[in-house]
């Protein structure tokens, strides 16, 4: 992590297993095209994955990954509970997905090799549920398996992308 204090999070017991999951999923959906910092955005969504009822259309960022999402997570329906995009040009805190029930906070640090170090926290109400740090390539979504919720499971999707 180096000397960047904004990436340090207090609870380390969840970071290691989630970090391994994030690494595996990041490699599954990886890409490596460099971006211009001034045109860079952090996109994220909280999904409810379930095998009951009907999902809705996935955001455009996730449509190419729908079959892989179903295969990896074992769910056939995905409903977007929240989605947001934030521009950034240098390191700093980004409240990515504000919500009444669930929210995601991210800290972004651009790397030297066209990658980004992202520290991610998932909250339910004001209680932190999950935290992890991941290295992302541009336009490569990262999926984090969250807790079970409402006949399914939460999935957090994060991606660094061009300002389209």
WOCORJO-V99154 format. One record per helix or strand of 2 or more residues. SS is the DSSP state (H for helix, E for strand). FROM is the first residue (numbers start at 1). LEN is the number of residues. If there is no record, write none. Layout:
ss=SS from=FROM len=LEN
ss=SS from=FROM len=LEN
//
This chain:
ss=H from=5 len=3
ss=H from=15 len=14
ss=H from=37 len=3
ss=E from=40 len=11
ss=H from=60 len=4
ss=H from=66 len=8
ss=E from=77 len=11
ss=E from=92 len=6
ss=E from=102 len=9
ss=E from=115 len=10
ss=E from=127 len=12
ss=E from=142 len=8
ss=E from=152 len=11
//
